[in-house]
Amino acid sequence: MKTREFLPRKPAPEAPPGADRLWVVSELYYPEQSATGYYMTRIAEGLASELHVRVLCGQPTYSARGVRAPVDEIRNGVHIHRCSSTTLDKNRLLKRSINLLTLSVAVVVQSLIRFRRGDRVLVVTNPPSLPFLVSLACKWRGAECVLLIHDVFPDALVATGILKTRSFLVRSLRWLNGLLYRSVSHIVVIGRDMQELVRERLPVNSAPPISVIPNWADADFIVPLPRADNPFLRRWGIEGKFVVQSSGNMARSSAIETMAGAAELLRGDTAFHFVFIGSGVKKPWLEKFVRERDLSCVDIVSPRPRDLLCDLLNAADIALLGVVAGMRGVSVPSRLYNILAAGKPVVAIAEPGSEVARVVLEESIGWVVDPGDTHRLAGVLAEARSRPDLLRPMGERARAAAEQSYRYGHSLELFRSIFTRRADGDAV
């Protein structure tokens, strides 16, 4: 039986009558520290200095699964209400579907009870059913709905092979998405490729504003550190190796197969060592692949707490970041930005024109390889190992990009510009 950890409870008081309220609605929120949980928490807490921010979310089901957080509490100025729902293993498709169903029902009930006329609501596309229900609750209660797209559905399901492109279900879901996009007052996307894809789905004369607000690097906490001092390299016994690292969720959309294939091609070069850090639905496949091929040049490491992330990212000479084909415009891997903060060169396994590919090429911080091109990836890694004169300036440019272009304060200001109103009631 899984042990539950209970967090201390601090009750959340109600907003005073007439207060300018912003609701943030997300499946994941603190103490969840997965990407969506982390970013939604920082957005809500950053906006709480000017707005009365309230959150509707679920209990943790990802990295903090097993923690039982209070139903109502206040944290860093944000009033949190956690809805009752199942917290089954999200790596099992049926169990995750049950989680999404129970959470969606709980959130829409709470939305109808708690939203009031004049409220503004920021809802994220995790889970994908949530924005449809929340937007209807906003219509019913007279609230303004802003949609934050982290993943475009059903396109993510098509890219990962769960649904077929021309299926009736996919065509129906895309039609419903068009209705959703037209029903909200503003759309926020996290990449330029995503903005282009969403615009394609909307008629020009009825499209709401679409803003690109990228996720950010935690550049104050994650900084470049000397390789010689890295505790993970010592612990793993690979101080003398050229370390290729993939860190993050091993989801269906991750290009784990391409990375593992390159590791197999390079197994004869004893200078290389590959480290895969994370968990997810593809982890069992990776473990089996490594075991069957006896790849001693590969380590698979369980996720580590966020407070170890700086040392973890610095235990790499070069970072791999990859998604399967069909993901352009559908999602943007958020771990890109912390890789930049650590000052690491990047090999992006991504389609041309995707946000990740654009950042890597625009900032001159690495290479772009097509998904599935295992031989090309192996060749790029061999070139990278032989060219330390290229890697050093790439790492420096990566860090500069994190500091200058992908800062928390910059992204927060863009969100603030959407939600902060002048005294006359117009959006700033």
BELZITA-V442960 format. One record per pair of residues at least 12 apart in sequence whose ideal C-beta (glycine too) atoms are under 8 Angstrom apart, sorted by the first residue. I is the first residue (numbers start at 1). GAP is how many residues later the second one is. D is the distance in Angstrom with one decimal. If there is no record, write none. Layout:
# BELZITA-V442960
I:GAP:D
I:GAP:D
This chain:
# BELZITA-V442960
2:63:7.8
2:64:5.1
3:63:6.4
4:62:5.7
4:63:7.0
4:64:4.4
5:61:6.3
5:62:4.7
5:63:6.7
6:61:7.8
6:62:4.9
7:24:6.4
7:60:6.5
7:61:7.2
7:62:4.8
7:63:6.1
7:66:7.8
8:62:7.4
9:61:3.6
9:62:8.0
9:63:7.5
9:64:5.6
10:60:7.4
10:63:4.7
10:64:5.4
10:65:7.3
11:61:5.4
11:62:6.6
11:63:7.2
12:42:7.6
12:60:4.8
12:61:5.8
12:62:4.5
12:67:3.7
12:68:6.3
12:69:7.0
13:61:7.1
13:66:7.2
15:37:4.6
15:39:7.2
15:64:7.5
19:33:4.4
20:31:5.7
20:32:6.2
20:401:7.4
21:30:7.2
21:31:4.9
21:32:7.8
21:33:6.3
21:95:7.6
21:97:7.8
21:98:4.8
21:99:7.2
22:25:6.2
22:29:4.5
22:30:7.1
22:31:5.1
22:32:7.3
22:97:7.4
22:98:5.0
22:99:7.5
22:100:6.7
22:397:5.6
23:30:7.9
23:31:5.3
23:32:7.3
23:33:6.4
23:88:7.9
23:91:7.7
23:92:6.7
23:96:6.0
23:97:7.2
23:98:4.5
23:99:7.0
23:120:7.5
24:16:6.1
24:19:6.8
24:20:4.5
24:29:6.4
24:30:7.4
24:31:4.8
24:32:7.6
24:54:7.9
24:97:8.0
24:98:5.0
25:30:7.5
25:31:4.7
25:32:7.4
25:82:6.4
25:86:7.2
25:96:6.2
25:97:7.0
25:98:4.2
25:99:7.1
25:105:6.6
25:109:5.3
26:14:4.4
26:29:7.3
26:30:7.8
26:31:5.3
26:97:7.5
26:98:4.7
26:100:6.4
26:104:7.9
27:30:6.6
27:31:5.2
27:34:7.4
27:73:7.6
27:76:5.8
27:97:7.9
27:99:5.0
27:100:5.3
27:103:6.7
28:12:6.6
28:29:6.7
28:30:7.3
28:32:7.5
28:33:7.5
28:34:6.3
28:98:6.4
29:12:5.7
29:15:7.5
29:26:5.5
29:28:3.8
29:29:8.0
29:51:6.7
29:53:7.8
30:39:7.9
30:45:6.4
30:50:7.5
31:29:6.0
31:33:4.7
31:36:5.4
31:38:5.8
32:28:4.5
32:29:7.6
32:30:5.6
32:31:6.4
32:32:4.9
33:30:5.1
33:31:6.3
33:272:7.8
33:273:5.1
34:28:4.0
34:29:4.9
34:215:7.3
35:180:7.6
35:214:7.7
35:299:4.4
35:300:7.3
36:88:6.6
36:90:5.0
36:114:6.1
37:23:7.6
37:25:6.8
37:26:7.6
37:27:7.7
38:268:7.5
39:176:5.7
39:295:6.8
40:15:7.9
40:17:7.8
40:84:6.2
42:366:6.6
42:370:7.7
43:79:7.5
43:369:7.0
43:372:5.8
44:34:4.8
45:30:7.7
45:31:4.5
45:32:6.6
45:33:5.5
46:362:7.4
46:366:4.2
46:369:7.4
46:370:7.8
47:365:7.3
47:368:6.4
47:369:6.3
47:372:6.3
48:28:6.7
48:29:3.7
48:30:5.1
49:28:7.0
50:366:6.9
50:370:5.8
51:368:6.3
51:369:7.3
52:27:7.6
53:24:7.0
53:25:4.9
53:26:7.1
54:24:7.2
54:25:4.5
54:26:7.6
54:27:7.0
54:60:7.6
55:23:5.9
55:24:7.0
55:25:4.6
55:26:6.8
56:25:5.6
56:27:6.3
56:51:5.4
56:54:5.6
56:55:6.7
56:58:7.4
57:23:6.8
57:24:7.7
57:25:5.7
57:26:7.1
58:24:6.3
58:25:5.7
58:27:4.9
58:29:7.6
58:41:7.7
58:45:4.6
58:48:7.5
58:49:7.7
59:23:5.7
59:25:7.9
59:26:6.8
59:28:5.2
60:27:7.0
61:26:4.9
61:27:7.6
61:29:5.1
61:38:5.8
62:28:6.3
63:240:6.4
65:22:6.0
65:24:7.9
65:25:7.6
69:13:5.7
70:12:7.1
71:13:7.6
81:29:6.5
81:33:7.4
83:20:6.4
83:23:3.7
83:24:5.3
83:26:8.0
83:27:5.6
84:18:7.9
84:22:5.5
85:14:6.4
85:17:4.0
85:18:3.9
85:20:7.9
85:21:5.1
86:12:5.4
86:13:5.1
86:16:4.7
86:17:7.8
87:12:6.7
91:188:7.6
91:189:6.4
91:190:5.0
99:28:7.8
100:27:4.0
100:28:7.8
100:29:5.9
101:28:7.6
103:24:6.7
103:27:7.5
104:23:6.5
104:25:4.6
104:26:5.7
104:29:5.6
107:23:6.3
107:26:6.9
107:27:6.8
108:25:4.1
108:26:6.8
108:28:7.5
108:29:5.6
111:22:7.5
111:23:5.7
111:26:3.7
111:27:7.6
111:30:7.4
112:25:5.3
112:28:6.5
112:29:6.7
115:22:5.9
115:23:6.5
115:26:3.9
115:28:4.7
116:25:6.2
116:26:7.4
116:27:7.2
117:24:6.6
117:25:3.5
117:26:7.0
118:24:7.0
118:25:7.2
118:26:7.9
119:19:8.0
119:22:7.4
119:24:4.1
119:25:7.2
120:23:6.7
120:24:4.7
120:26:6.7
120:299:5.9
121:13:6.4
121:17:5.4
121:22:5.2
121:23:6.8
121:24:5.0
121:25:6.7
122:24:5.0
122:26:5.8
122:66:7.9
122:293:8.0
122:297:7.5
123:12:7.2
123:22:6.6
123:23:7.4
123:24:6.2
123:25:6.9
124:24:4.5
124:25:7.9
124:26:5.7
125:22:7.3
125:23:7.0
125:24:5.1
125:25:5.4
125:26:5.6
125:27:7.6
125:28:6.6
126:24:5.8
126:25:7.0
128:23:7.3
128:25:3.9
128:26:7.8
131:16:5.6
131:49:5.9
131:53:7.9
132:44:6.9
132:48:5.8
135:12:7.5
135:45:6.0
135:48:5.2
135:49:6.1
139:44:7.3
144:41:5.1
145:38:7.2
145:39:4.6
145:40:6.3
146:38:6.2
146:39:6.1
146:40:4.5
146:41:7.6
146:42:6.6
146:272:6.4
146:273:7.6
147:33:7.1
147:34:7.2
147:37:4.5
147:39:7.4
147:40:5.0
147:41:6.9
148:40:4.6
149:38:6.6
149:39:6.9
149:40:4.9
149:41:7.2
149:45:6.3
149:49:6.8
150:40:6.3
150:181:6.9
151:179:6.4
151:180:4.7
152:25:7.9
152:42:6.5
152:45:6.1
152:46:7.1
152:177:6.6
152:178:4.6
152:179:7.2
153:20:6.7
153:24:7.2
154:15:7.3
154:16:5.1
154:19:4.3
154:20:6.8
154:23:8.0
155:42:7.5
155:171:7.4
155:174:7.5
155:175:4.6
156:97:6.4
156:171:7.4
156:174:5.1
156:175:6.2
157:13:7.7
158:12:6.1
158:168:6.4
159:94:6.3
159:164:7.9
159:165:5.8
159:166:7.0
159:167:3.3
159:168:5.0
159:171:6.0
160:91:8.0
160:92:3.8
160:93:5.4
160:164:6.5
161:91:7.6
162:90:7.3
174:27:6.8
177:24:6.5
178:23:5.5
178:24:6.7
181:17:6.5
181:20:6.5
181:21:5.5
181:26:7.4
181:27:7.0
182:20:6.8
182:24:5.3
182:25:7.3
182:26:7.1
184:24:5.8
185:23:6.0
186:22:5.6
186:23:5.3
186:24:7.9
186:25:6.9
186:232:5.8
187:21:5.6
187:22:7.1
187:23:4.6
187:24:7.3
188:22:7.8
188:23:5.2
188:24:7.9
188:25:5.2
188:227:7.5
188:230:7.2
189:21:6.3
189:22:7.4
189:23:5.7
189:24:7.6
190:22:7.3
190:23:6.6
190:24:5.6
190:25:5.6
190:142:4.9
190:144:7.8
190:165:7.6
191:21:6.8
191:23:6.8
191:138:7.4
191:141:4.1
191:163:7.5
191:164:3.2
192:20:5.7
192:163:5.9
192:166:6.6
193:135:5.3
193:136:4.2
193:139:7.8
193:160:6.0
193:161:5.1
193:162:5.0
193:165:7.5
194:18:7.7
194:135:5.1
194:136:7.3
194:137:7.8
194:138:6.8
194:161:7.0
195:15:5.4
195:17:5.2
196:133:6.1
197:131:7.8
197:132:3.3
197:133:7.2
198:12:5.9
198:131:7.9
211:203:6.5
211:207:6.8
213:198:5.3
213:201:4.5
213:202:6.2
214:118:7.4
214:123:7.5
214:141:7.7
214:192:6.1
214:197:6.3
215:117:7.1
215:119:4.5
215:122:5.7
215:191:7.7
215:196:7.0
216:121:5.7
216:190:5.1
216:191:5.8
216:192:4.6
216:194:7.1
216:195:4.8
217:120:3.9
217:121:5.6
217:123:5.4
217:124:3.9
217:185:3.9
217:186:8.0
217:189:4.8
217:190:7.1
217:191:7.9
218:91:7.8
218:119:7.9
218:120:5.9
218:123:6.3
218:190:7.3
219:122:4.5
219:183:4.8
219:184:5.6
219:187:7.8
219:188:6.5
219:189:7.9
221:88:7.6
221:89:6.2
222:87:6.2
222:88:4.7
222:91:6.3
222:116:5.2
222:119:4.0
222:120:5.4
223:87:6.6
223:118:6.9
223:119:7.3
223:120:7.8
223:176:8.0
224:90:6.8
224:118:6.0
224:119:3.5
224:171:6.8
224:175:5.8
225:85:6.8
225:86:7.1
225:89:4.4
225:117:7.9
227:87:7.3
227:90:7.8
230:81:6.2
230:84:5.6
230:85:5.0
231:80:5.8
232:79:5.9
232:80:6.2
232:83:4.0
233:82:5.3
236:39:7.2
236:63:6.1
236:79:7.8
238:35:4.7
238:37:7.8
238:61:7.8
241:30:6.5
241:31:6.7
241:32:3.8
242:29:5.0
242:30:5.5
242:31:7.0
242:75:5.2
242:76:7.8
242:143:4.6
243:30:5.4
243:31:7.9
243:32:6.1
243:72:6.3
243:73:5.2
243:74:5.0
243:75:7.8
244:19:7.7
244:28:6.4
244:29:7.2
244:30:4.9
244:31:7.3
244:72:7.1
244:73:7.1
244:74:5.7
244:75:8.0
244:76:6.1
244:137:6.0
245:29:7.7
245:30:4.8
245:31:7.9
245:32:6.9
245:68:7.6
245:70:6.7
245:71:3.6
245:73:7.5
245:74:5.5
245:75:6.7
246:13:5.6
246:28:7.6
246:29:7.5
246:30:5.0
246:31:7.0
246:32:7.6
246:73:7.4
246:74:4.3
246:75:7.5
246:76:7.4
247:30:4.3
247:31:6.3
247:65:6.6
247:66:6.6
247:69:7.9
247:72:7.3
247:88:6.1
247:92:7.9
248:29:7.5
248:30:5.2
248:73:7.9
248:85:6.7
248:87:4.5
249:29:5.6
249:30:7.1
249:31:4.7
250:26:7.3
250:28:5.1
250:29:6.4
250:30:3.4
250:31:6.9
250:32:4.2
250:33:4.7
250:36:6.6
251:29:4.9
251:30:6.4
251:31:6.9
252:29:5.7
252:30:6.8
252:72:7.8
253:70:5.2
253:71:5.7
253:74:5.7
253:77:7.9
253:78:6.5
254:26:7.1
254:28:6.0
254:68:6.6
254:69:6.5
254:70:7.3
255:67:3.2
255:68:5.6
255:69:5.6
255:94:4.3
255:116:5.2
255:117:7.7
256:20:7.5
256:26:4.7
256:29:7.0
256:30:5.5
256:66:7.8
257:28:7.8
257:115:7.7
258:64:6.0
258:91:5.4
258:111:7.6
258:113:6.1
258:114:5.7
258:115:7.0
258:116:5.5
258:119:5.9
259:15:7.4
259:17:7.4
259:61:5.4
259:63:6.2
259:90:7.2
259:118:7.2
260:26:5.9
260:29:5.1
260:30:7.2
260:35:7.9
260:38:7.5
261:113:3.6
261:116:7.6
261:117:7.9
262:112:5.4
262:115:4.2
262:116:4.3
262:119:6.3
263:32:5.9
263:34:6.2
263:35:5.3
264:29:5.7
264:31:6.3
265:109:6.4
265:110:6.7
265:113:4.1
266:31:7.2
266:112:5.4
266:115:6.5
266:116:7.0
267:26:7.8
267:28:6.0
267:29:8.0
267:30:5.5
269:113:7.3
270:27:7.6
271:114:6.3
272:25:5.7
272:109:7.1
272:113:7.0
273:24:5.5
273:25:7.7
273:26:7.2
274:21:7.9
274:23:6.0
274:24:4.6
274:25:7.2
275:23:7.8
275:24:5.0
275:26:6.2
275:40:7.0
275:41:7.3
276:22:6.9
276:23:7.2
276:24:4.9
276:25:6.9
277:24:4.6
277:25:7.8
277:26:6.7
277:27:7.1
277:35:6.5
278:23:7.9
278:24:7.9
278:25:5.6
279:23:6.4
279:24:5.6
283:17:7.1
286:14:6.2
287:13:5.9
309:29:6.7
310:32:7.0
313:25:6.2
313:26:6.3
313:28:7.8
313:29:3.9
313:31:6.6
314:28:5.5
314:30:7.9
316:26:7.7
316:28:5.6
317:27:7.9
317:28:8.0
317:67:7.8
317:68:7.6
317:74:7.0
318:26:6.6
318:27:5.0
318:28:7.4
318:29:6.3
318:48:7.5
318:63:7.1
318:66:5.3
318:73:6.8
319:20:4.6
319:23:8.0
319:25:4.6
319:26:7.1
319:27:5.2
319:28:7.3
320:26:7.9
320:27:5.4
320:29:6.9
321:12:5.6
321:14:6.7
321:15:5.7
321:18:6.7
321:25:5.7
321:26:7.3
321:27:5.3
321:28:7.0
321:29:7.6
321:35:6.2
322:25:8.0
322:26:6.9
322:27:2.8
322:28:6.6
322:47:7.8
322:49:6.7
323:26:6.8
323:27:5.8
323:31:7.8
323:33:7.6
323:48:6.7
324:47:5.4
324:48:7.9
325:26:6.5
325:45:7.7
325:46:4.3
325:47:6.4
326:25:7.9
327:23:7.3
327:24:7.1
327:27:7.0
327:44:7.9
328:22:7.3
328:23:4.3
328:25:5.9
328:26:4.2
329:25:7.2
332:22:7.9
332:23:4.6
332:24:6.6
333:23:6.3
336:12:7.9
336:20:5.8
336:23:6.6
337:65:6.4
337:69:4.8
339:59:7.1
340:23:7.8
340:25:7.2
340:58:4.5
340:59:6.7
340:61:5.2
340:62:4.0
340:66:6.4
341:58:6.8
341:61:4.2
342:56:7.8
342:57:7.7
343:52:4.2
343:53:6.6
343:55:5.4
343:56:3.9
344:51:5.9
344:54:6.1
345:20:5.9
345:21:4.6
345:39:6.8
345:45:7.8
345:46:5.1
345:49:4.0
345:50:5.7
345:53:6.7
346:14:5.4
346:19:5.6
346:20:3.9
346:21:7.8
346:52:7.0
347:19:5.5
347:20:5.0
347:21:7.8
347:22:6.2
347:30:6.8
347:33:5.7
347:34:6.9
347:37:7.3
348:12:4.7
348:18:6.6
348:19:7.2
348:20:4.9
348:21:7.1
349:20:5.1
349:21:7.6
349:22:5.5
349:28:6.7
350:18:6.3
350:19:7.9
350:21:6.9
351:19:6.9
351:20:6.7
352:16:7.0
352:18:8.0
359:42:7.4
363:34:5.6
363:35:6.8
363:38:4.5
363:42:7.9
364:30:6.9
364:33:5.7
365:29:4.9
365:30:7.7
365:32:5.2
365:33:4.4
365:36:6.8
366:28:5.9
366:32:8.0
367:13:4.7
367:17:7.5
416:12:7.9
